[in-house]
């Protein structure tokens, strides 16, 4: 779990204060968005080892490349791209924008990112896909994953994640899309 990042309100102190004021103004008259019903079935769990506790590890399309070993991390507040994946994608550090804050790992250990970069990210395939521009914070720390997708991005995608089924679903103009996690990759990352 990583704390920090943009989490919907930016990186300046004034934008953080503005967001905090908005949180306190949440009222009973606020209407939730009109979203389709999303459910998970037995078929969604086909091919999975029963009784697992594996994380959701998916493949996304980052710019035009398949990025495997991407963790759907509902506990993090930052979209992270690890330096090894950044390099493999052929990106250069001069493309990074300054990120002035520290991030915090579990245990409140601070670390300084290299910067951030906005990249088009596609979830799903074909007509049942959605593309978002995501501001990834690039970090040069060791990880079994190439990237982490955080909670706020899942909300922007209107995704519902089922850890039991190792998949996430979200609405598209062509219906509900399903992005299945790869249990073998998840276990390789864990080991």
C-alpha positions, 0 to 999 in steps of 0.5 A: 500500500502506498499513500500520497499521490494525486487522489483526485485533488492534486499535489498543491496544499491549496488543492488539498485544503479545497478537497478537504472542505468538499469532503465536509460538505457531503450531504444527504441530498447528494445523488449517487451516479446512475450506474448499471448493476454489476454482478459476479457469477460462478463463471467469473471464477472459472479456472481459479484455485478455490480458496485462494487469497491472491491479489488482482494482477492484470494486464493493461495497455499503457500507451500502445504496449501491453503492461503485464504484472499490474496490481489492482491495489484498492488500498493505495492512493497513488498510481505507480509506475516502477522505474524498470517498467518505465525504462522497458516502455522506452520512456525517458526521465526528461519526460517526467514532471516534478513531483514535490511530495514524498510518498509513504509505504506501509509503516510510514516510511517516506520515499521520494519519487523520480517524478510523474508522467501522464499516460493513456491507459486502456482497460479491457479489449476491443469495443469493451474497453475504456481509456483514461489518462492517468498520472503515474508517479514513477518510483525507483524501488524494487517491486515484483509488479510493473505498476499499481492502479489505485482506488481513485482510478478504479472510481474514475473507471467506475470499476467494481473489483471482486477479489474472490473472482480475481476480476474487475468489471466496469461499464462501457458504451458496448456493455459491461467489460470484464478484466480478469486477473491472472492467478499464475502471474499473481503467485509468481509476483508473490513468490 
